[in-house]
Amino acid sequence: MKRALDSYAEAPDRGVRGGAIYDYLHLVAARKGGATRLYTLNVTDFQAFQRPGDPEIVHP
């Protein structure tokens, strides 16, 4: 199982930079928790680094 620090370290390889790391870590936590949807007001920010198998990114 990945640790948060592992996810943080792989962020640059996924194109995640700057403040987007916080969004990315939320997505990692949702994936790890088995969420099927992640609700956010910033859909495009999350879609930039979403991968197949990740929760669906949804605007509330």
C-alpha positions in Angstrom: 0.0 0.0 0.0 1.3 3.4 -0.9 2.1 6.0 1.7 1.3 9.7 1.3 5.0 10.4 0.8 5.2 8.0 -2.1 2.3 9.8 -3.8 3.9 13.1 -3.1 7.2 11.9 -4.7 5.4 10.6 -7.8 3.5 13.9 -8.3 6.0 15.6 -10.7 6.0 12.5 -12.9 2.2 13.0 -13.3 2.6 16.7 -14.1 1.4 17.9 -10.7 3.1 21.1 -9.7 2.7 23.9 -7.2 -0.6 24.2 -5.3 -2.1 21.3 -7.4 -0.4 18.9 -5.0 -3.2 19.4 -2.5 -5.8 18.5 -5.1 -3.7 15.5 -6.1 -3.4 14.2 -2.6 -7.1 14.5 -2.1 -7.6 12.3 -5.2 -5.0 9.8 -3.9 -6.9 9.6 -0.6 -10.2 9.2 -2.4 -8.7 6.4 -4.5 -7.2 4.7 -1.5 -10.5 5.0 0.4 -12.4 3.3 -2.4 -14.5 6.3 -3.4 -16.3 6.1 -6.7 -16.9 9.9 -6.9 -14.9 13.0 -5.8 -17.0 16.2 -5.6 -15.2 19.4 -6.2 -15.8 23.0 -7.5 -12.5 22.7 -9.4 -13.3 19.9 -11.8 -10.7 20.8 -14.5 -8.0 21.0 -11.9 -8.6 17.3 -10.9 -9.2 16.1 -14.4 -5.7 17.2 -15.4 -4.1 14.4 -13.4 -7.0 11.9 -13.2 -6.1 8.4 -14.4 -8.2 5.3 -15.4 -9.5 3.7 -12.2 -9.6 6.9 -10.3 -12.9 8.2 -8.8 -15.2 10.1 -11.1 -14.6 13.9 -10.7 -18.0 15.6 -10.2 -19.2 19.2 -9.7 -21.8 19.2 -6.8 
